[in-house]
Amino acid sequence: MLEKLFGSYDLKTEFTAGLSVFLAMVYIVPLNALILSAAGMPYDAVVTATALITILATATNAIYAKTPIALSVGMGLNAYFTFGLVKGLGMTWQSALGVVFASGVIFILLSLSPFRRIALQQIPLDIRRSIAAGIGAFLAFIALKQIGIVVADPVTFVKLGNLSDPAVLLGVGITVLIFILHANKIKGAFIIAIAIGAVIAWMTGLSKIPDSLFSMPASIAPIAFELDFKAFTSLAVIPVVIAFLVTDVFDSVGTLTGVGGKIFDDSEKLEKTLQVDAFFSSVGALLGLSTVTAFVESAVGVEEGGRTGLSTFFTALLFILTLFMLPLFAAIHPNAIYPILIVVGIFMFTDVAKIDFSDFATASSAFLTITMIPFTTSIATGLALGMVNYVIIKAAKREFKDLNLELLFLTAFSSLILFV
């Protein structure tokens, strides 16, 4: 029966690959709950919803697309959801879920049409790369602030925090530990670091040792189907939807081509994975979560020899365990988890190396995008400034071959956030 579902496979290899992906990305459950709870959402419900969407999306992809690609709540957009939309723009988390749902519906339509390819080609590649780098800087800044490594200052805006604070020291130590583990290519670096950080916090009294490690899953009723669309009464929401859409599309396509493209000649399978990604972005919003996307950690499974959907089906089955691990997750000190954002930020920021800085229009646009995303806590603002700058300079240099109606249209829509 398994061979009928997934084709020919080596059971031991596929299981090892699935286990490796699980260990590489299990951090998303407590980390996503930590980030979204900062928006006012119930931590317990988000833990259950995150585990549930990871299981459903990954298993669906395994069976439908048959690719070794796991899916869960995307890093970057979950931080933008909390710190950009809710804390930055003052949206309720319910309205922010409405934005996520709308972008997911548009993504579904694009994934089923040739327009997706056309739209992807309109935003210059280097600006797309700068979006990833800007989000990386954004994630790192959020983590540094949440850990206490940087704090607010009325004169210099930010300054170094109190490094003698035991909680801050824990965050610094775990960050360095993750650096060391990754530098030595230790598998499961994130989960190892979290475990060590949790134990240190328990031993030093920074957090309480859990009375039990497992419990029945918490209800998702407080967040499921709570989205509303009040934010859509203002034009200002349009660039935000575009920012979610563009970031999700580029993130997904980049992951799929980077991970799956190395092993698949069958583009139909990757197209199906993109459809699953788009579908569960909207389903995730219904369950009370920010955007779902393909996880780059899937590359760990590919390196272990995973070649079929069976490997990620095993990953989905293993994530069932996380439904029952709420007491353990809740007992982990936040500063044992937030350092992961810094490392994920570093991974995303490396796209800077691929940007062509020899062209000033590209260089200045990339700079604006990269810096303004963290400075304004808005992916939409950074994207809009980068695109507007690109169009103005290209037009001033009379390099009209680099401009077209589609790019001008996307730029005009994105720039709405700057004026409304």
Secondary structure, 3 states (H helix, E strand, C coil): CHHHHHCCCCHHHHHHHHHHHHHHHCCHHHHHHHHHHCCCCCHHHHHHHHHHHHHHHHHHHHHHCCCCCCEEECCCHHHHHHHHHHCCCCCCHHHHHHHHHHHHHHHHHHHCCCHHHHHHHHCCHHHHHHHHHHHHHHHHHHHHHHHCCEEEECCCEEEECCCCCHHHHHHHHHHHHHHHHHHCCCCCHHHHHHHHHHHHHHHHCCCCCCCCCCCCCCCCCCCCCCCCCHHHHCCCHHHHHHHHHHHHHHHHHHHHHHHHHHCCCCHHHHHHHHHHHHHHHHHHHHHCCCCEEECCCHHHHHHCCCCCHHHHHHHHHHHHHHHHCHHHHHCCCHHHCCHHHHHHHHHHHHHHHHCCCCCHHHHHHHHHHHHHHHHHCCHHHHHHHHHHHHHHHHHHCCCHHHCCHHHHHHHHHHHHHHCC
